Amino acid sequence: MNNSTFFELRNKGNFLKIEVIGYCHSEAELNYDKNWLSSIVQFNVGSFSGKFKAEMQTFDFEIFKKELEIAFDKLNRSATFETIEGQVNLDIAGDGVGHFEAKCLLMDQAGVGNELRCELELDQTQLPEIIDQLNKIIVAYPPIR
């Protein structure tokens, strides 16, 4: 497990962490299939904590990073991390003065799993670290085109 391939939203003891473990189908013929990543989602929000496995695409991280960079620059923009199978959905919205709210939907199994909805408050000063973490994921697991 490569400890540098994760990103984390954190505030006052609450956190949501997505750690990439590796490619799911590196030997696949189609590039679409090669872009699937195996991940572990860990969270501690309020009285709830847990972890589950999820598959995500390399592009999910790339898109989220670009949107977060714009949100950091503009402060009134939003960024979304959304997986194809719906296991993780993060909507981070800025208020224009440096405060961000992350509305999160987590599902322990794709399509039919239990759902947890939660919110995390973030500050603009946290975004560069999250962007750096996303960049490390993208460098370690670049999208295959």
N, C-alpha and C positions, 0 to 999 in steps of 0.2 A: 504494500500500500504506500503510495507516494503522498506524503503529508503536505506537499506544496500544491496539490491539485484539488483545492476546495475553495468555496466562497462561503462567507458567513455574514448573516445579519445578526447584530448583537445589541442589546440594550438592557441595562439594569438586571442582569442575571437571566434574562430571556434570550434565547438564540434560536436561529434556524441555520443549519449547516448542510451544504451539499458537497459531498466528496466524490470525486470521480475515481473509480477503481481501475478502469481500463476499457478498451474497445470490446464490444460484445461479439462482433462478427468480422474480425480483421481479415479473414481468408475468403470472405464473400466475393462473388463476381461483380455485383453492382455497387457502385459508389454509394448509393442511397443506403444500402445495408451496412457498408463499412463505417458509416457515420454514427452508428448507435454506440452509446457509452453506458457501461454499467456504473451505477452510483449508489451511494448510501445517503439517505436523508435522515438527519438527526435533528431533534428539536426539544426545547424546553420552554414552554410558554404558559405562564400562569401555573395552574396545578397539573398541566399536562406535559408529559415527556415521553419520548420514544424514538424509535428509528425503524426504517424500512428500506428495502431495496427498490430502486426504480431505474428504468432505462430512459435515457435522454439522447438527444442528437447533438452533435458538435455545434450545429448552427444555433441551437438554443442559447448557448453561452456567448457566441459571437454577436448575435442580435441584441441580447441583454446588455452586453458591454457597451455597444455603440449607443444604445438608448440611455444608459446611465451616464455616459460622458456628456451627452447633450443636456440631461437633467442637471448635472453638476454645473455646467456652464450657464444654463438659463435659470435654474432654481424653481421655475414654475412649470416644469415639464414632468412627464411621467415615464417610467420604464417598466416593461413587462417581461417576466421570465415565465414562459408557458411551454409545457411539454406536450408533445403530440398526443400522448395517451392520457393526458389530464391528471397525472398523479401530483404534479406540482404546478401551482399558478401563483405568481407573486406580482402584485401590482403596486408599484412604488410611485407615489405622487408627491410632488413638491408644492409648498404653499407660496413660493416666490421670495421668501425671506430666510431660507436655509433649513426649514424643518421639513422632514419627509415622513410619510406614513406608508408602511408596507402592509397591505392587506393580503393575507396568505390563505390559500386553500391547499390542503394536503390530503392525498388519498393513498391508503396503504396498499391497495391493489388496483391496477389499471382497470378503469371502467366499472367495476363492481365493488370497490373497496369502501371501507369506512372513511368518513370525511372529518377533517378538523379544520375549522376556520379560526384564524387568529389575526391579530394586528401587532405590529412592532413599530415603535417610534424610532426614527433615525435622524441624524443631523448631517448637514452637508459635509462636515469634516470627516465623516466616516466613508463617504463615497470613494475617495481616491484609493483607500485600502481595498475596498471591494472590487474596484476596477482593476487594480493590480492583481488581486487573486484570480479574477476572471481571465486576465491576460496570461497568467501562468497556466491555467487550464487550456487555453487556446494554443499556447506554444507546445504544451505536452501532447495535446490531442487536436491537431489542426483539422479543420473541415477538409474532407477529401472531395474534390470537385471533378 
